[in-house]
Amino acid sequence: MCQENRMIISPTPFPRLFLSRRNVLKSVLGCGILFCGRNLFPTELDEINDVANVSDMINQSADALASCQNEDGSFGTKSELFGCDPAVAALCGMAFLALGSLPNRGRYGKELTKIVDYLLSRTFKTRGKTASAALKTFDLPEQNVIHNYLRDNDLSHEDVDGVIANFSEKGFKPLYGHGFATLFLAEIFGVVSRPEIRDTLQSAVNLLVRTQNSEGGWRYEPKRASIADISVTTCQLSALRSVRNAGIAVPEETIRTAKEFILRLQNQDGGFRYTKIDGPSGYGRTAAAVHALQSIGSEISVPIERAFSYLERVYPVTKGDISSKEKIEYWAYSQFYAALSYWRASINDTMRERNLLFFQRVTKEALKQRGADGLWRSSVSSEAETAFIICALSVPQERFPFFLR
């Protein structure tokens, strides 16, 4: 059920932000430089055949998503694979940012504030504390879960200092949640006057720097893994890019070695495999790799051009044959990254045309999959699925820094 009686106000977009070590976001906000308002979707997308009132449907889906929020600010249930995970809360927060709200401001301001509170409450901090003092942040059952998790993974309390996670009895791997949570907090840093956000972001960066493995990437656990994978690594690299944009220093060596790791995973067909071990290319991980490379300055390059060729062999965006050549796993996740990649690449006439065709196709297919209640369903997390799609369809609005070209 959608929440009723929401006060609708004009959205307040974020200012334009460029890669910098300085706190550009605060400076630009101080100068009052804001985006001009615009329709939620470009005119061309509003005119797609069989797609009427796209903007209204997305707003309804966002209302439905907001109604799923738990009292503590999380989303989902503990019975779900990703239920109550920081990754889901952060992704829902990004969806609300994509529609123009800010914490305590706009249609989803209340939900965003609760997300911030939740993510800060899930930050495990041990710096300057004893292990017992650090655990007192959590109730006794979770203290036991954390203790068991650390024991089973041969980790100390100091090893996980700064991780943003919801340790669960299911043994969920926390670095995904850490990456998306760090990304979200970096995006709202500068518009929320809370000193603990800077402290949380700094400790989150410190954790990523010390857990980057010898290959240059990350795996699921907050430690130096013997083998890294492209999915977790692209998530962390996107988070580090946003943190750096927010004015918090990220070592150049960390960025460089992560980039080199990703490039080493490109196959001959232009797609990207999962790990350094030979394996097939995949649409989602290729889209994520392209976006990660773009985020650190590789706008158009030979590897990226080859990757787009692969993406369009799998998911054609021409006006002719549009049948997918193979099944796309994790469709919403994949199109979230593909939307970001196409948007950032649309800096010439050819890529602008391909970007438009991509958004036309994705919009049609996404709205066909939408449930009657406004949500997109997934056995992993319907809230995450819905957030990914809202974000993907909202990328052209550039309403917060992560979406900027």
C-alpha positions as CSV (number, residue, x, y, z in Angstrom):
1,M,0.0,0.0,0.0
2,C,1.2,3.5,-0.8
3,Q,1.4,6.0,2.0
4,E,-1.4,8.6,1.7
5,N,-1.5,12.3,2.1
6,R,2.1,13.1,1.2
7,M,2.9,16.7,0.9
8,I,4.3,17.3,-2.6
9,I,6.8,20.1,-3.0
10,S,9.1,21.2,-5.7
11,P,12.2,18.9,-5.7
12,T,15.5,20.4,-4.6
13,P,18.2,19.0,-6.9
14,F,21.8,18.7,-5.9
15,P,24.4,21.1,-7.3
16,R,26.8,20.1,-10.1
17,L,29.9,18.4,-8.7
18,F,33.2,17.5,-10.3
19,L,35.9,15.1,-9.2
20,S,38.0,16.8,-6.5
21,R,39.6,16.2,-3.2
22,R,38.1,19.3,-1.9
23,N,34.7,19.6,-0.4
24,V,33.2,21.0,-3.6
25,L,29.7,20.1,-2.6
26,K,29.7,22.4,0.4
27,S,31.2,25.2,-1.6
28,V,28.7,25.0,-4.4
29,L,25.8,24.8,-2.0
30,G,27.1,27.9,-0.3
31,C,27.1,29.8,-3.5
32,G,23.5,28.7,-4.2
33,I,24.2,27.2,-7.6
34,L,21.4,24.7,-8.2
35,F,20.0,22.8,-11.1
36,C,17.0,24.3,-12.8
37,G,13.8,22.2,-12.5
38,R,12.9,19.9,-15.3
39,N,10.4,17.2,-16.1
40,L,11.2,13.8,-14.6
41,F,11.7,12.2,-18.0
42,P,12.9,13.6,-21.3
43,T,10.1,14.4,-23.8
44,E,11.3,11.5,-26.0
45,L,10.7,9.0,-23.3
46,D,7.2,10.4,-22.5
47,E,6.3,9.7,-26.1
48,I,7.2,6.0,-26.1
49,N,4.4,3.9,-27.5
50,D,2.3,2.2,-24.9
51,V,4.0,4.1,-22.0
52,A,1.7,6.7,-20.6
53,N,2.2,8.8,-17.4
54,V,5.7,7.4,-16.8
55,S,6.5,10.0,-14.2
56,D,3.3,9.4,-12.3
57,M,3.9,5.6,-12.2
58,I,7.5,6.1,-10.9
59,N,6.2,8.4,-8.2
60,Q,3.6,5.8,-7.2
61,S,6.4,3.2,-7.0
62,A,8.4,5.5,-4.8
63,D,5.4,5.9,-2.5
64,A,5.0,2.1,-2.4
65,L,8.7,1.8,-1.6
66,A,8.5,4.4,1.2
67,S,5.7,2.4,2.8
68,C,8.0,-0.6,3.1
69,Q,10.4,1.2,5.5
70,N,10.8,-0.3,8.9
71,E,10.6,1.8,12.0
72,D,14.4,1.7,12.4
73,G,14.9,3.1,8.9
74,S,15.8,-0.3,7.3
75,F,13.8,-2.0,4.5
76,G,12.7,-5.6,4.1
77,T,12.4,-8.4,6.6
78,K,14.9,-10.6,8.4
79,S,13.6,-13.6,6.5
80,E,14.8,-12.2,3.2
81,L,18.3,-12.7,1.9
82,F,19.0,-9.0,1.9
83,G,16.4,-8.0,4.4
84,C,17.3,-5.1,6.7
85,D,20.7,-4.9,5.0
86,P,22.4,-1.5,4.8
87,A,22.8,-2.0,1.0
88,V,19.0,-2.0,0.6
89,A,18.4,1.0,2.8
90,A,21.1,2.9,0.9
91,L,19.7,2.0,-2.5
92,C,16.2,3.1,-1.4
93,G,17.8,6.3,-0.2
94,M,19.3,6.9,-3.6
95,A,15.9,6.3,-5.3
96,F,14.4,9.0,-3.1
97,L,17.3,11.4,-3.9
98,A,16.8,10.6,-7.6
99,L,13.3,12.0,-7.3
100,G,14.5,15.3,-5.7
101,S,14.2,14.8,-2.0
102,L,16.8,15.5,0.6
103,P,16.9,14.4,4.3
104,N,14.2,16.3,6.1
105,R,13.2,18.1,2.8
106,G,10.8,17.1,0.1
107,R,8.4,14.3,-0.4
108,Y,10.7,11.6,1.0
109,G,12.6,13.8,3.5
110,K,11.4,11.8,6.5
111,E,12.4,8.5,5.0
112,L,15.8,9.8,4.0
113,T,16.5,11.0,7.5
114,K,15.6,7.6,8.9
115,I,17.9,6.0,6.4
116,V,20.8,8.2,7.5
117,D,20.1,7.3,11.2
118,Y,20.0,3.6,10.3
119,L,23.2,3.6,8.4
120,L,25.0,5.5,11.1
121,S,23.7,3.0,13.7
122,R,25.0,0.1,11.7
123,T,28.6,1.4,11.7
124,F,30.9,-0.7,13.7
125,K,33.4,1.5,15.4
126,T,36.3,0.3,17.6
127,R,38.8,3.1,17.3
128,G,39.8,4.1,20.8
129,K,37.4,1.6,22.3
130,T,37.8,-1.8,23.9
131,A,36.0,-4.6,22.2
132,S,33.3,-4.7,24.9
133,A,32.7,-1.0,24.6
134,A,32.4,-1.3,20.8
135,L,29.9,-4.1,21.1
136,K,27.7,-2.2,23.6
137,T,26.3,-0.2,20.6
138,F,24.3,-3.4,19.8
139,D,21.8,-5.4,21.8
140,L,23.0,-8.7,23.4
141,P,21.7,-11.1,20.7
142,E,23.5,-9.2,18.0
143,Q,26.6,-8.9,20.2
144,N,26.7,-12.7,20.1
145,V,26.1,-12.8,16.4
146,I,29.0,-10.4,15.8
147,H,31.3,-12.3,18.1
148,N,30.5,-15.5,16.2
149,Y,31.0,-13.8,12.8
150,L,34.4,-12.5,13.8
151,R,35.4,-15.9,15.1
152,D,34.3,-17.8,12.1
153,N,36.1,-15.4,9.7
154,D,39.2,-15.1,11.8
155,L,38.7,-11.4,12.3
156,S,39.4,-9.1,15.3
157,H,37.2,-6.2,16.4
158,E,39.9,-3.9,15.1
159,D,39.8,-5.5,11.6
160,V,36.2,-4.5,11.1
161,D,36.5,-0.9,12.5
162,G,34.5,1.3,10.2
163,V,32.4,-1.4,8.5
164,I,28.8,-0.5,7.9
165,A,26.9,-3.8,8.2
166,N,24.0,-5.7,9.6
167,F,25.7,-8.8,10.9
168,S,23.1,-11.6,10.7
169,E,22.9,-15.2,11.7
170,K,22.7,-16.0,8.0
171,G,26.3,-15.1,7.6
172,F,25.6,-12.5,4.9
173,K,28.8,-11.0,3.4
174,P,28.9,-7.4,4.5
175,L,31.1,-5.5,1.9
176,Y,28.3,-5.0,-0.5
177,G,26.3,-3.2,2.2
178,H,29.3,-1.3,3.2
179,G,29.9,0.0,-0.3
180,F,26.4,1.1,-1.1
181,A,26.0,2.7,2.4
182,T,29.3,4.6,2.0
183,L,28.1,5.8,-1.4
184,F,24.8,7.1,-0.1
185,L,26.3,8.8,2.9
186,A,28.9,10.5,0.6
187,E,26.1,11.7,-1.6
188,I,24.2,13.5,1.2
189,F,27.4,14.7,3.0
190,G,27.4,18.5,2.8
191,V,23.6,18.9,2.9
192,V,23.2,17.2,6.3
193,S,24.9,19.0,9.2
194,R,26.0,16.0,11.2
195,P,29.7,15.7,12.1
196,E,29.4,11.9,12.6
197,I,28.8,11.5,8.9
198,R,32.3,12.7,8.1
199,D,33.7,10.4,10.8
200,T,31.8,7.5,9.4
201,L,33.0,8.2,5.9
202,Q,36.6,8.5,6.9
203,S,36.5,5.2,8.8
204,A,34.7,3.6,5.9
205,V,37.5,4.7,3.6
206,N,40.1,3.5,6.0
207,L,38.6,0.1,6.0
208,L,38.5,-0.1,2.2
209,V,42.1,1.0,1.9
210,R,43.4,-1.6,4.4
211,T,41.3,-4.4,3.0
212,Q,42.1,-3.9,-0.7
213,N,43.9,-7.1,-1.7
214,S,47.1,-7.6,-3.7
215,E,45.1,-7.8,-7.0
216,G,43.7,-4.4,-6.3
217,G,40.1,-5.4,-5.5
218,W,37.8,-6.6,-2.8
219,R,35.6,-9.6,-2.0
220,Y,32.6,-10.0,0.3
221,E,34.3,-10.0,3.7
222,P,36.1,-6.9,5.3
223,K,39.6,-8.4,4.9
224,R,42.3,-8.8,2.3
225,A,40.9,-11.7,0.3
226,S,43.0,-14.1,-1.6
227,I,40.9,-13.4,-4.7
228,A,38.8,-10.3,-5.6
229,D,35.7,-10.1,-7.8
230,I,34.5,-7.4,-10.2
231,S,31.1,-7.0,-8.6
232,V,32.2,-6.1,-5.1
233,T,35.2,-4.1,-6.5
234,T,33.1,-1.9,-8.8
235,C,30.7,-1.2,-5.8
236,Q,33.6,-0.1,-3.6
237,L,35.2,2.0,-6.4
238,S,31.9,3.9,-7.0
239,A,31.7,4.6,-3.2
240,L,35.3,5.8,-3.2
241,R,34.6,8.1,-6.1
242,S,31.6,9.7,-4.2
243,V,33.7,10.0,-1.0
244,R,36.5,11.8,-2.9
245,N,33.9,14.1,-4.5
246,A,32.6,15.0,-1.1
247,G,36.1,16.2,-0.1
248,I,37.5,13.3,1.9
249,A,40.9,12.1,0.7
250,V,41.2,8.7,-1.0
251,P,44.7,7.5,-1.8
252,E,45.5,7.6,-5.5
253,E,47.2,4.2,-5.2
254,T,43.9,2.7,-4.1
255,I,42.1,4.1,-7.1
256,R,44.8,3.2,-9.6
257,T,45.2,-0.4,-8.5
258,A,41.4,-1.0,-8.5
259,K,41.3,0.4,-12.0
260,E,44.1,-1.9,-13.2
261,F,42.3,-4.9,-11.6
262,I,39.1,-4.2,-13.4
263,L,40.9,-3.7,-16.8
264,R,42.6,-7.1,-16.4
265,L,39.2,-8.8,-16.3
266,Q,38.1,-7.7,-19.7
267,N,37.6,-10.6,-22.1
268,Q,38.3,-10.7,-25.8
269,D,34.6,-10.2,-26.6
270,G,34.7,-6.8,-24.8
271,G,32.7,-8.0,-21.8
272,F,34.1,-8.5,-18.3
273,R,34.4,-11.7,-16.3
274,Y,33.9,-12.2,-12.6
275,T,37.4,-12.9,-11.3
276,K,40.9,-13.3,-12.6
277,I,40.1,-16.9,-13.3
278,D,39.0,-17.4,-16.9
279,G,35.2,-17.2,-17.2
280,P,32.4,-15.9,-19.4
281,S,31.5,-12.2,-19.8
282,G,28.3,-11.0,-18.2
283,Y,26.0,-8.0,-19.0
284,G,25.7,-6.8,-15.4
285,R,29.3,-6.9,-14.5
286,T,30.3,-5.3,-17.8
287,A,27.9,-2.4,-17.2
288,A,29.2,-2.1,-13.6
289,A,32.8,-2.1,-14.9
290,V,32.1,0.6,-17.5
291,H,30.5,2.8,-14.9
292,A,33.4,2.3,-12.4
293,L,36.0,3.2,-15.1
294,Q,33.9,6.3,-16.1
295,S,33.7,7.3,-12.5
296,I,37.5,7.7,-12.2
297,G,37.9,9.6,-15.5
298,S,37.8,7.1,-18.4
299,E,34.9,8.7,-20.3
300,I,35.6,7.2,-23.7
301,S,38.4,4.7,-24.2
302,V,39.1,1.6,-26.2
303,P,38.2,-0.7,-23.3
304,I,34.9,1.2,-22.8
305,E,34.1,1.2,-26.5
306,R,34.7,-2.6,-26.6
307,A,32.5,-3.0,-23.5
308,F,29.6,-1.1,-25.1
309,S,29.9,-3.3,-28.2
310,Y,29.5,-6.3,-25.9
311,L,26.5,-4.7,-24.1
312,E,24.7,-4.1,-27.3
313,R,25.3,-7.6,-28.6
314,V,23.5,-8.9,-25.5
315,Y,20.9,-6.1,-25.2
316,P,20.5,-4.4,-28.6
317,V,19.4,-0.8,-28.6
318,T,19.1,-0.4,-32.4
319,K,15.8,0.4,-34.0
320,G,15.7,-3.0,-35.7
321,D,16.1,-6.3,-33.9
322,I,15.8,-5.7,-30.1
323,S,15.7,-9.3,-29.0
324,S,18.3,-10.0,-26.2
325,K,21.0,-12.5,-27.3
326,E,21.2,-14.1,-23.9
327,K,19.5,-14.0,-20.5
328,I,20.5,-11.0,-18.3
329,E,21.0,-12.1,-14.7
330,Y,19.9,-9.6,-12.1
331,W,18.1,-7.4,-14.6
332,A,17.4,-4.4,-12.4
333,Y,20.9,-4.3,-11.0
334,S,22.4,-4.6,-14.5
335,Q,20.2,-1.9,-16.0
336,F,21.0,0.4,-13.1
337,Y,24.7,0.3,-14.0
338,A,23.9,0.3,-17.8
339,A,21.8,3.5,-17.4
340,L,24.6,5.2,-15.6
341,S,27.1,4.1,-18.2
342,Y,25.0,5.2,-21.3
343,W,24.3,8.5,-19.7
344,R,27.9,9.3,-18.9
345,A,29.0,8.2,-22.4
346,S,26.4,10.4,-24.2
347,I,28.8,13.2,-25.0
348,N,28.6,13.0,-28.8
349,D,25.7,12.6,-31.3
350,T,26.3,8.8,-31.8
351,M,26.2,8.0,-28.0
352,R,23.3,10.4,-27.4
353,E,21.2,8.5,-29.9
354,R,22.2,5.2,-28.4
355,N,21.5,6.5,-24.9
356,L,18.0,7.5,-26.0
357,L,17.3,4.2,-27.6
358,F,18.5,2.4,-24.5
359,F,16.3,4.4,-22.2
360,Q,13.3,3.9,-24.5
361,R,13.8,0.1,-24.4
362,V,14.5,-0.1,-20.6
363,T,11.5,2.1,-19.7
364,K,9.2,-0.1,-21.7
365,E,10.5,-3.3,-20.3
366,A,10.7,-2.1,-16.7
367,L,7.1,-0.9,-16.7
368,K,5.9,-4.2,-18.1
369,Q,7.5,-5.9,-15.1
370,R,6.1,-3.5,-12.5
371,G,3.7,-5.1,-10.0
372,A,0.1,-3.8,-9.4
373,D,1.3,-2.5,-6.0
374,G,4.0,-0.4,-7.7
375,L,6.9,-2.6,-6.7
376,W,9.2,-4.7,-8.7
377,R,9.4,-8.2,-7.2
378,S,12.6,-10.2,-6.5
379,S,13.3,-13.2,-4.4
380,V,16.4,-11.4,-3.1
381,S,14.9,-8.1,-2.2
382,S,11.9,-6.4,-3.8
383,E,12.9,-3.1,-2.2
384,A,16.3,-3.2,-3.8
385,E,14.8,-4.3,-7.1
386,T,12.4,-1.3,-7.0
387,A,15.1,1.1,-6.0
388,F,17.5,0.0,-8.8
389,I,14.8,0.6,-11.4
390,I,13.7,4.0,-10.0
391,C,17.3,5.1,-10.1
392,A,17.9,3.7,-13.6
393,L,14.9,5.5,-15.0
394,S,15.8,8.7,-13.2
395,V,19.4,9.0,-14.2
396,P,18.9,11.7,-16.9
397,Q,17.6,14.1,-14.3
398,E,21.0,14.3,-12.6
399,R,19.3,15.2,-9.3
400,F,22.3,14.3,-7.2
401,P,26.1,14.0,-7.8
402,F,26.3,10.3,-8.5
403,F,24.2,10.8,-11.6
404,L,26.2,13.6,-13.1
405,R,28.1,13.1,-16.4
